[in-house]
Amino acid sequence: MSDSSANSTLLTDAASARRLVRLPVEKPQVAVDFLHRKGDGVMSMIAHFWDRLAQTPPLARADLHLLLALDAAVASPGVDINISTIVDEPITGAMLYVPKAHRADILACDLATSTAFAHYIARRGETAAINGSGTTAPAGTAADPAANGGAVPILTSSSPPAALQLAPMPPLTDLSGIKPAEKSTPANGADANGRPAIDFLTGQAEGIMAMIPLLLPLVHKRVPARQLVNYVMRLPIDKSCALDPRVRPAKSTDMAILTQWRRAYRAERGLLFDADLDEAIRTERVFVLEAPAAANGGAVATNIVAIAKFDLELDRSIEIGGVYTFPEHRQKGYGKAIVADLAARIRSQLKTPILQVDETNVAALKLYERAGWQNLGRLARVWLTG
């Protein structure tokens, strides 16, 4: 068998080892339970939204592709899949793919599942070329980096290398009551307006990272336009936290420094959060920490030195976000103090404090670990085209 055939065979085998089942959007519970069970807390935020898919207007439900991946090697052979029996099958992944929004939420527990999901997304196109085997292309071919100046080639659908041809999609069982979409879109996974089949992916980092090299050829990219990978952390119940008298809810008179905080956070972290600061103040979701500034005629002035906010509120947890200490006030424990205060406020609501830390922010990660925060895993957000 040639190297080219080996590549194609490996890709086909990886995909066919999984059976995809499309669920009715109004019955997402099996997928939601899987996210909670296998996501180790990393997928809780995504599960929160999936649990509300049934509220989607009926005419829009056809645009939501809610999939489960089953291990075809050990799944019940020759048995029809239905909602009542699927919980007894070996589930290896779940994906919500929204073609019109060019995005997908994904939890893939192994490479075969990542490959199967990538194939499903790529089927929005006709002849998209992807490489899912992870093996080296034959020397001297177009896919050989050495033959291309060390760069990974940008593949096209007109004449993709034989070793990188898209393998057949794994078997699909459609329980949604909607026939799978016909393959009527242009090549390379683009829709009728030239938009790619996929642009944004989010989910557990390991599965997402396995899909990136499979999907980049669909958008003619060598690397993603942007990617963020955060550690999701939780404060266990046996770890203490306490209110800090220096922390208070933000007021409308703080608007100037809140605007400065929002801009500085974007400049340093690359994230711009919601601009409706008035609403955040009204609902007491943003907090400031004041520290003594200077004595003035016997009175002690204060400066706002750190800011944080409540982000997403889930059924059993609330996320702390936007944690920021102004540069001139760092290394004084203010960030740790405001996080502990917000964690105590969350605990008072009988919920669990959670937060996310950029995997490149080693200092913050160590700070939270020393304070007793538990690392649950990595959540990735990837923009293929930006």
C-alpha positions in Angstrom: 0.0 0.0 0.0 1.4 3.4 -0.9 1.9 6.2 1.6 -1.0 8.1 -0.1 -3.4 5.2 0.3 -2.3 4.8 4.0 -3.2 8.4 4.7 -6.6 8.0 3.2 -7.3 4.7 4.9 -6.3 6.1 8.3 -8.6 9.0 7.9 -11.5 6.9 6.8 -11.0 4.4 9.6 -10.9 7.2 12.2 -14.2 8.7 10.9 -16.0 5.4 10.4 -15.2 4.3 14.0 -17.9 6.8 15.1 -21.6 6.9 14.4 -23.2 10.3 14.5 -26.7 10.8 15.8 -28.6 14.1 15.2 -30.9 14.9 18.1 -34.1 16.9 18.1 -33.3 20.4 19.4 -36.4 20.2 21.7 -34.9 17.2 23.4 -31.3 18.1 24.2 -31.1 16.5 27.6 -28.9 13.5 26.6 -26.3 15.9 25.2 -26.5 18.3 28.1 -26.0 15.4 30.6 -23.0 14.2 28.6 -21.4 17.7 28.8 -21.9 17.8 32.6 -20.7 14.2 33.0 -17.6 14.3 30.8 -16.8 18.0 30.6 -15.3 18.1 34.1 -16.8 21.5 34.7 -15.2 23.0 31.7 -18.3 22.6 29.6 -20.8 23.8 32.2 -21.3 27.2 30.5 -22.0 25.6 27.1 -24.3 23.1 28.7 -26.2 26.0 30.2 -27.1 27.3 26.8 -27.7 23.8 25.2 -30.3 23.2 28.0 -32.3 26.1 26.6 -32.3 25.0 23.0 -35.9 24.0 23.2 -36.8 27.7 23.5 -35.5 28.2 20.0 -38.4 29.3 17.7 -39.6 26.3 15.6 -38.6 27.8 12.3 -35.0 28.3 13.5 -34.5 24.7 14.8 -33.5 23.3 11.5 -30.5 25.6 11.6 -29.2 23.9 14.8 -27.4 20.6 14.3 -27.1 18.9 17.7 -25.0 15.8 17.4 -23.8 12.9 19.5 -20.9 10.6 18.5 -21.2 7.0 19.4 -18.4 4.4 19.4 -19.4 2.3 16.4 -17.0 -0.5 17.5 -18.9 -1.2 20.6 -22.3 0.3 20.0 -25.2 -2.1 19.7 -24.8 -3.5 16.1 -27.9 -3.6 13.9 -30.0 -1.8 16.5 -31.9 1.3 15.6 -30.9 4.3 17.7 -33.7 6.3 19.5 -33.9 8.8 22.3 -34.8 6.2 24.9 -31.9 3.8 24.2 -29.1 6.3 23.3 -28.2 6.8 26.9 -27.1 3.1 27.0 -24.7 3.6 24.1 -21.0 4.5 24.4 -21.1 8.3 23.8 -17.7 9.8 22.8 -18.6 13.4 22.0 -21.3 16.1 21.5 -21.4 19.0 19.1 -23.8 21.9 18.4 -23.1 23.0 14.8 -24.9 26.1 13.4 -24.0 26.4 9.7 -25.7 29.8 9.3 -23.7 31.2 12.2 -20.5 29.4 11.0 -19.8 28.2 14.6 -19.7 25.0 16.6 -19.6 24.1 20.3 -17.7 20.8 20.8 -16.8 18.2 23.4 -14.8 15.5 21.7 -13.2 12.8 23.9 -10.8 11.3 21.4 -9.2 11.9 18.0 -11.7 9.7 16.1 -14.6 11.9 17.4 -12.8 15.1 16.5 -12.3 13.7 13.0 -15.9 12.6 12.7 -17.2 16.1 13.7 -14.7 17.8 11.3 -16.1 15.6 8.5 -19.7 16.6 9.4 -18.8 20.3 9.2 -16.8 19.8 6.0 -19.8 18.2 4.3 -21.3 21.7 4.0 -18.9 21.8 1.0 -18.4 19.6 -2.0 -14.8 18.6 -2.3 -13.0 20.1 0.7 -9.6 18.7 1.4 -8.7 17.9 5.0 -5.9 15.9 6.6 -7.1 14.0 9.6 -4.6 11.2 9.8 -1.7 13.2 11.4 0.7 11.2 9.3 3.5 12.7 7.1 2.7 13.2 3.4 5.0 11.5 0.9 8.3 13.4 0.4 8.3 15.7 -2.5 4.5 16.0 -2.8 2.6 19.3 -2.5 1.8 18.4 1.1 5.4 17.9 2.1 6.6 20.9 4.0 10.1 20.4 2.7 8.9 20.8 -0.8 7.1 24.0 0.1 9.9 26.0 1.8 8.9 24.5 5.2 5.4 26.0 5.0 2.2 24.1 5.2 0.4 24.5 1.8 -2.9 26.2 1.5 -5.1 23.5 -0.1 -7.7 24.2 -2.8 -10.7 22.1 -3.8 -9.7 22.3 -7.5 -6.9 19.8 -7.3 -6.3 18.6 -3.7 -3.5 16.1 -3.1 -4.9 12.5 -3.3 -3.6 11.8 0.3 -5.7 14.6 1.7 -9.0 13.9 0.0 -12.0 14.1 2.3 -13.0 10.6 3.4 -16.6 9.6 3.6 -18.6 11.0 6.5 -19.4 8.5 9.2 -22.9 7.0 9.4 -25.5 9.5 10.4 -28.8 8.7 12.2 -31.1 11.7 12.1 -33.6 11.8 15.0 -34.4 15.5 14.5 -37.3 14.9 12.2 -35.4 17.1 9.6 -33.6 15.6 6.6 -29.9 16.3 6.6 -29.2 19.3 4.3 -28.4 18.5 0.7 -24.9 19.2 -0.5 -25.8 22.3 -2.5 -23.2 24.7 -1.3 -20.0 25.7 -3.1 -16.7 23.9 -2.7 -14.4 24.5 0.3 -17.3 24.5 2.7 -18.5 28.0 1.7 -22.1 28.9 1.7 -23.9 30.7 -1.2 -22.5 34.0 0.0 -18.9 32.7 0.1 -18.8 32.4 3.9 -16.9 29.4 5.2 -18.7 26.4 6.7 -17.0 27.1 10.0 -15.3 30.1 11.5 -15.6 29.9 15.3 -15.2 26.9 17.5 -15.4 26.6 21.3 -15.2 23.8 23.7 -12.8 21.5 25.6 -9.4 22.4 24.3 -8.1 19.0 23.5 -10.9 18.1 21.1 -10.9 21.5 19.5 -7.1 21.5 18.9 -7.4 18.1 17.1 -10.0 19.6 14.7 -8.1 22.7 13.8 -5.7 21.1 11.2 -8.7 19.3 9.7 -10.7 22.5 9.2 -8.1 25.1 8.2 -8.0 24.0 4.6 -11.7 24.8 4.3 -10.9 28.4 4.9 -7.5 28.5 3.1 -5.5 29.2 6.2 -2.3 27.8 7.6 -3.0 28.8 11.1 -6.1 30.2 12.9 -6.6 33.9 12.8 -6.9 33.9 16.6 -7.2 31.5 19.5 -7.7 31.8 23.2 -7.3 29.0 25.7 -8.3 29.5 29.3 -8.0 27.3 32.3 -11.4 27.0 34.0 -11.1 27.1 37.8 -13.4 26.5 40.7 -13.1 27.3 44.4 -13.9 24.1 46.3 -16.2 24.3 49.3 -13.5 23.5 51.8 -11.4 26.6 50.7 -12.2 29.8 52.6 -13.0 33.2 51.2 -14.2 36.4 52.9 -15.7 39.8 52.2 -13.3 42.6 52.1 -14.3 46.0 53.5 -12.4 47.8 50.8 -14.6 46.2 48.1 -18.0 47.8 47.1 -20.4 47.7 44.2 -19.5 50.3 41.5 -21.5 53.5 41.3 -22.4 55.8 38.4 -19.8 58.2 39.6 -17.1 55.6 38.9 -18.0 55.6 35.1 -14.7 57.3 34.0 -12.5 54.7 35.6 -14.8 51.8 34.6 -14.4 52.9 31.0 -10.6 53.0 31.5 -10.8 49.5 33.0 -12.7 48.2 30.0 -10.2 49.6 27.5 -7.1 48.6 29.5 -8.5 45.0 29.8 -8.9 44.8 26.1 -5.4 46.2 25.4 -3.8 43.7 27.8 -6.0 40.6 27.4 -7.4 41.0 23.9 -11.0 40.8 25.2 -13.7 43.6 25.0 -16.6 42.8 27.3 -20.1 44.3 27.2 -20.3 48.0 27.0 -23.5 48.4 29.0 -21.7 49.5 32.2 -24.9 51.4 33.4 -26.8 48.1 33.5 -23.9 46.4 35.3 -23.9 49.1 37.9 -27.7 49.0 38.3 -27.7 45.2 38.8 -24.6 45.3 41.1 -22.5 43.0 38.9 -19.3 45.1 38.8 -17.2 45.8 41.9 -14.3 48.0 42.8 -11.6 47.8 45.5 -10.5 51.1 47.0 -7.2 51.6 48.7 -5.8 54.6 50.7 -4.2 57.2 48.4 -2.9 60.1 50.4 -3.7 62.2 53.5 -5.3 65.6 52.8 -5.8 67.8 55.9 -6.5 64.8 58.1 -8.8 63.1 55.6 -7.6 59.9 53.8 -8.4 59.8 50.1 -9.0 56.6 48.3 -8.2 55.4 44.8 -9.9 52.5 42.9 -7.0 50.1 42.4 -8.7 46.9 41.2 -12.0 46.0 39.5 -13.9 42.7 38.8 -17.3 41.6 37.8 -19.8 38.8 37.8 -20.0 37.2 34.3 -22.2 34.3 33.4 -24.6 33.1 36.1 -25.4 29.4 35.8 -27.8 27.2 37.8 -25.2 26.2 40.3 -22.3 28.6 39.8 -21.4 32.2 39.0 -18.3 33.2 37.0 -16.0 35.9 38.1 -14.5 37.9 35.2 -12.8 41.1 34.2 -10.4 40.9 37.1 -7.9 43.7 36.7 -5.5 45.6 38.9 -4.1 48.8 37.5 -0.4 48.5 36.7 0.8 51.0 39.3 -0.9 49.0 42.1 0.1 45.5 41.3 2.0 43.1 43.5 0.1 44.3 46.6 -2.6 41.6 46.8 -5.4 43.7 45.5 -6.4 41.2 42.8 -6.5 38.3 45.2 -8.6 40.4 47.7 -11.3 41.4 45.2 -11.6 37.8 43.8 -12.0 36.5 47.4 -14.6 39.1 48.1 -16.6 38.2 45.0 -16.3 34.5 45.8 -17.8 35.1 49.2 -20.7 37.0 47.7 -21.3 34.1 45.3 -21.1 31.6 48.3 -23.8 33.7 50.1 -26.1 32.8 47.2 -25.4 29.1 47.7 -23.5 28.9 44.4 -20.0 27.9 43.4 -17.5 30.5 42.3 -15.7 29.8 39.0 -13.4 31.8 36.8 -11.2 31.5 33.7 -7.5 32.3 33.4 -5.6 32.6 30.2 -3.2 29.7 29.9 -0.3 32.1 29.1 -1.0 34.1 32.3 1.3 32.0 34.5 1.4 34.5 37.3 -2.3 34.7 37.7 -2.6 30.9 37.5 -0.1 30.4 40.3 -1.9 33.1 42.4 -5.3 31.3 42.1 -3.7 27.9 42.8 -2.1 29.2 46.0 -5.5 30.5 47.0 -6.9 27.0 46.7 -8.7 27.3 43.3 -9.0 24.0 41.5 -8.0 23.7 37.9 -10.8 21.8 36.0 -9.3 21.9 32.5 -8.9 24.0 29.4 -11.6 25.8 27.4 -10.7 26.9 23.9 -12.1 29.6 21.6 -10.8 29.6 18.1 -11.5 32.0 15.2 -10.3 30.4 12.0 -10.7 33.5 9.8 -11.1 36.2 12.4 
